[in-house]
Amino acid sequence: MYTFIVILILVVCVLLALVVLVQNSKGGGLAANFSAPTQVLGARQSADFIEKATWWLAAILVVLCLAATVSIPKHHAENAINTEVTTTGDASPVQAASPVATPVTGADQQ
């Protein structure tokens, strides 16, 4: 399921990039090509469609990202942790060597 959601995310990302590239920030873009007011997809209708498509694709992307987060296979991470713990062998904590030097007494100098 996770792999399927990731593939859907990639498809939506490509579509979103294409829709954003078709747009023009100043209202030109695809809408500038259809300047006749009597056309079915006039200048205003194509701009509205592209804007709505952008919002819908962005919302779908957010939902798919949340679904991917929920459906991440958790057994792989738990197995990796368990394998690492069992391969170390000794379960006791490791004692670090003390960096404190021992004091030199007069008896040690002779």
DAWO-V365907 format. One record per residue. N is the residue number from 1. RES is the residue in one small letter. SS is DSSP state (H for helix, E for strand, - for the rest). PSI is psi in whole degrees, -180 to 180 (999 if undefined). OMEGA is omega in radians with two decimals (* if undefined). Layout:
[[N	RES	SS	PSI	OMEGA] [N	RES	SS	PSI	OMEGA]]
This chain:
[[1	m	-	-40	-3.12] [2	y	H	-43	-3.14] [3	t	H	-40	3.10] [4	f	H	-42	3.13] [5	i	H	-39	3.12] [6	v	H	-39	3.09] [7	i	H	-42	3.08] [8	l	H	-39	3.11] [9	i	H	-43	3.13] [10	l	H	-40	3.11] [11	v	H	-45	3.14] [12	v	H	-37	3.11] [13	c	H	-42	3.12] [14	v	H	-44	3.11] [15	l	H	-42	3.13] [16	l	H	-40	3.11] [17	a	H	-41	3.12] [18	l	H	-42	-3.14] [19	v	H	-39	3.13] [20	v	H	-37	3.13] [21	l	H	-28	3.11] [22	v	H	-31	-3.10] [23	q	-	156	2.99] [24	n	-	133	-3.03] [25	s	-	-22	-3.11] [26	k	-	16	3.09] [27	g	-	3	3.13] [28	g	-	-99	3.06] [29	g	H	-139	3.13] [30	l	H	-30	-3.11] [31	a	H	-28	-3.12] [32	a	H	-26	-3.13] [33	n	H	-25	-3.11] [34	f	-	80	-3.05] [35	s	-	-10	3.14] [36	a	-	126	-3.07] [37	p	-	-13	-3.09] [38	t	-	-1	-3.13] [39	q	-	157	3.12] [40	v	-	-45	3.04] [41	l	-	80	3.13] [42	g	-	-175	-3.07] [43	a	H	-41	-3.08] [44	r	H	-37	-3.09] [45	q	H	-39	-3.14] [46	s	H	-36	3.10] [47	a	H	-40	3.09] [48	d	H	-42	-3.14] [49	f	H	-44	-3.13] [50	i	H	-39	3.12] [51	e	H	-43	3.11] [52	k	H	-38	3.10] [53	a	H	-39	3.11] [54	t	H	-46	-3.14] [55	w	H	-42	3.14] [56	w	H	-44	3.13] [57	l	H	-37	3.09] [58	a	H	-42	3.12] [59	a	H	-40	3.10] [60	i	H	-39	3.12] [61	l	H	-43	3.12] [62	v	H	-45	-3.13] [63	v	H	-42	3.13] [64	l	H	-36	3.09] [65	c	H	-41	3.08] [66	l	H	-40	3.11] [67	a	H	-37	3.10] [68	a	H	-38	3.12] [69	t	H	-40	-3.14] [70	v	H	-34	-3.03] [71	s	-	15	3.09] [72	i	-	130	3.12] [73	p	-	117	-3.07] [74	k	-	-19	-3.09] [75	h	H	-25	3.11] [76	h	H	-43	-3.13] [77	a	H	-41	3.14] [78	e	H	-39	3.12] [79	n	H	-37	3.13] [80	a	H	-40	3.11] [81	i	H	-45	3.13] [82	n	H	-39	3.12] [83	t	H	-41	-3.13] [84	e	H	-38	-3.14] [85	v	H	-41	-3.09] [86	t	H	-26	-3.14] [87	t	H	-18	3.12] [88	t	H	-23	3.06] [89	g	-	-81	-3.07] [90	d	-	127	-3.11] [91	a	-	-6	-3.11] [92	s	-	149	3.14] [93	p	-	149	-3.12] [94	v	-	131	3.11] [95	q	-	125	3.11] [96	a	-	147	3.10] [97	a	-	141	-3.11] [98	s	-	128	-3.13] [99	p	-	0	-3.11] [100	v	-	128	3.14] [101	a	-	148	3.11] [102	t	-	140	-3.12] [103	p	-	145	3.12] [104	v	-	127	3.11] [105	t	-	172	-3.12] [106	g	H	-33	-3.13] [107	a	H	-29	-3.12] [108	d	H	-21	-3.07] [109	q	H	-20	-3.08] [110	q	-	999	*]]
